[in-house]
């Protein structure tokens, strides 16, 4: 805080160890007031690190820190805030809400993590290790900021083994659909959503991008589709302009088979609110939950595993691209992955299959050459 003038004199201003404002009037010059405030500011920082606060600050509880400091500086997407609040209210505050920050020890954290693994969801199933890791990371992040804000001397997580949940996270291979399965699903969904299935398959768009696509983002002259927003998670909004990463903002080629399909779709069903390609039965915004319900109803009868949703269309698109021999880097750009490593982590096993196909083709080619040369040798004899 800068000094301020009070009549003929200057007043020094600084932040005390407890977070309140300190003032001292009566300085002849601004510089004298600034020098005094600098000294007080340095001392306040030392007091905070040494734990010398007034009674209220010294005994600040975890929930008080959340409300008075952490939450005010939190800048994340609306959907992330919703997840944060659920984890905080359900898994963190019941245990540590009333704890003074300084009383949260590694031992207490270990007990809490053990309790997390035994908790169950409303349907009776246990939380996945990926979910448990997210909850743990959220608490660790809060405590890290408390250290940075000088409310804690050190983060109790610093000396702990953080691999407890990470070790049990198994990255499963993605499932993909064969073309005949795509056809069956397209026939099985309500008629006005048939083009949604083909759009997902031909473009590899994420489901939220798919549902947020509007007619003005399709350029039939240049044969391109612009992806720069997605359907919003909350029903109070239509579009979410913050995509997964910068790479998700992209432009892809409009497939000629898809072009005909989309023109036919608009002619037959019209557009939804704000030119959305797809709408629900009432003509309103088609949200992900409703689209997923329609997709699952068509997918389950043909044997698509429970738990596999619309994202399988994206995986199937990439699988088709790999089988067609599309370059790995081009696939990364097409699907909007932030890094090439993300593409390989997700679809690397499919590239292995494509290598086997390529090897088989090479063997066939070489055998043909051998037979051809044998024939030529007979002619030259």
Secondary structure by P-SEA (a helix, b strand, c coil): cbbbbcccbbbbbbbccccbbbbbcccccaaaaaaaaaaaaaaaaaaaaacccccccccccaaaaaaccccccccccaaaaaaaaaaaaccccccccccccccccaaaaaaaaaaaaaccccccccccaaaaaaaaaaaaaaaaaaaaaccccccccccccccccccccccccbbbbcaaaaaaaaaaccccaaaaaaaaaaccccaaaaaacccccccccccbbbbccccccccccccccccccccccbbbbbbaaaaaaaaaaaaccccccccccccccccccccaaaaaaaaaaaccccccccccccaaaaaaaaaaaaaacccaaaaaaaaccccaaaaaaacaaaaaaaaaaaaaaaaaaaaaaaaaaaaaaaaac
